[in-house]
Amino acid sequence: MSIVNYLGCNFTLHLSPDDSDEKILIGDCFSDEENRENVKKHFTTKYVYEVFTNHFVGMWFNKHYKKEYLKSNTESQISFLALCKLLDSYMKDREYCEFYTCWVGDELEERNVELDQTINLNNFDINKVQIYEKTLLTLKK
């Protein structure tokens, strides 16, 4: 199984070309059409995309993961910061996006609402952001 990240927006994003060398890619890597339809239950936004890194992995980092997989945790944090930079170029003031993480195939399972977080896109400490499976992170500008 693979960790998959979904991004919900109220604006459209361009899908990444197959030969893109960008750090963050938008398209379908792990999910299929049914997964992307099922995960919409967790979002309040109009559009939902799968996002992944140029190493074709999902982003997942938290204090527990960091203890066992420091390098992977750090790489995920760097990728998440790249995603935030990308979103900053699209978002206007007072807009938001939603970032949902789960294992492929778990899109219909209930969310771990108690672990959901909201951050200000332009003012947050990456070390305080915790991304666990089946959690929603709201990114506000």
N, C-alpha and C positions, 0 to 999 in steps of 0.2 A: 504494500500500500504506500501511497505517497501523500504528503501534506499538500493541500491545494489552497490557494488564496483567491478570493473573489473580491472585486472592487465594485461598489455601487456608486453611481454618479447620477446627477440630474443633467448632465451634458454628455455629448457623444465623444468618444475617444477613437483615434485611428488604430486599427489593428496593425501590429508590427509585421513588416515583411519577413519572409522566411530567412533572408540573408542579413537581417539587422545585426548591428554590433552594439546596440544600446544595452545598458545595464539592466533595464526593466523592459520586459516584453509583455504585450497585450495580445491575447489570442486564445488558443486552446492547446494546452500541452498535456495535462492530465485528465481534464474533464471532457465529457461529451455533452451533446445537446441536452440530454435528459438531466444530467447533473446540474447544468447551468440553469435549467428551468426549475428544478427542485429547490435550489438554494435561494431563489427569489423570496421565499417565505421569510427570510431573515432580514430583508432590506426594506427601507422606506423610499428608496430612490427609483428612478424611472429605468435606468440602464444598469445591467450587471455584466461584468467582464471577468475573465480569468486573467490574473497577472502572475508572472514568474520571472526568474532571473535569467540572464544570458547563459547561465550554467544549467538551465532547465531544472531548477529546483524551486520549491516554495520557500517562503519566509516564515520562520518560526523561531522565536527567542523569548526566553524568560529565565528567571533566577534558578529554576530547577534544571533546565536544559543546559544553562551556562556551566553548572558545576561539572557535568559529565562531558560536554562537547563545546569547550570554550571557543575553538576555532570556528566551528559551524555557527555558533551563536553570534560571534562577532561578524562573520560574513553576512548573516541574515540582517543584523542591525545596519550594516553598511548598505545593503540592498534596500532596506526599508527607507533609509534616509534618501536614497536615490529616487525611490517612488514618491516621497514627500516633495522632493524638488520638482519632479515631473508634474505632480498635481498642482503645485504652487503656480506653475505656468498656465494652467487651465482655469483654476478657480478664481472667482471674484470674491470680494469681501462679503462675509456673512453666508457664504456657501459652505457646503459640507459634502464629504464623501464617507462611505462606510467600507470597512475592510473586514472581511470574514475569513476565518481560517478553520479548516476541518480536514479530515482524512477523506480521500476520494471515496465516494459511496455513502458517506455519512451526511450528505446535504439535507436530508429530511429529518435527521435527529434533532432533538430539542437543544437549544443553545444553553451554554453555561452563563446565564445572565449575570450572575454574581461576579463574574470575571470581566465583563464588558468594561470598556474604558472610553473616555472622550479626551482628546488632546487638541490643543491649538497648534495648527500646522506650522506656524512660524515661531513658536516659543514652547519647546518641550525638552525634557532631558531624556535622551534615548535610553538611558539606564533605568529609568522609571517606567518605561513602556514594557508591558508584559503581554506577549501574544501566546495564548494557549489554544489548544484545539477547541473547536466549537465556541469561539468567542468573537464578538463584534467590537471593532475599534472604530469610533467615529472621529473623523479628522475635520476640524472646523478651521475656517480661515477668518 
